[in-house]
Amino acid sequence: MTNSGTFEVYRDSAGEWRWRLVATNGNIIADSGEGYNSKQGAKRGIDSVRRNAPDADVEVLPDS
């Protein structure tokens, strides 16, 4: 099985914790979209994504 990417947990310039999913080519393919007060909160966000979207459907919305 090949590595599908790495979740990185980091502190932003405002001091909040965030996560991002980085592909093997170095591109960021997803991020938390919000800051967390604690590193553990960011890790719980990652766990939520893993748990709630392992086989998520893709819905293409019509143009507005």
N, C-alpha and C positions, 0 to 999 in steps of 0.2 A: 504494500500500500504506500502511495506517495504522500508526502506531507502536503496538506491543503492550505497551509498558512499558519500564522502564529498570532495569538492575541497578545498585544502589548498593553500593559497598564502603566500609566505615567501621570505625573503632576503637571498641570498646565500653568500658564503664566499668572493666573489668578489664584493658584494654590489649590485648585480642585483636582480630584482624581478623575481620570478618563480612561477609556480603553479604545483600542483600534485593532482591526483585523488586517494583518499585512500578508499579502500573497507571497509566494516563494520568489516572485520576480521583484519584490520590494514595493509594489503598489499597495496603497491603502484601499481596501475593498469594502470596508464598513467601519463605522465608529459609533461611540456611545451617544453622540448627539446632545449629551448633557453632562454636566460635571457632578461628581459625587463628593460628599463631605469626607469620606474615608476610602482608603484603599480597598477595604473589605466590601464596601458598597459597590465599587467598580467591579470587583470580582463576582459579586452576586448578579450584577448586570450581565456579565459574560455567561454565567450559569443559566440565567433566564433565557438568553438567546439560544444557547445550546439545547435547552430543554423544550422550548416552545416552537422552534423552527427547524428541526432537523430535516423535515421533508415538506417544508412550506410550499404552498402553491404560488404561482406567479399570476398576478392579475394585471393586465394591461388596460389602463383607463383611457377613455376617449379624450382627444384634445378638447380644451375648453373653447 
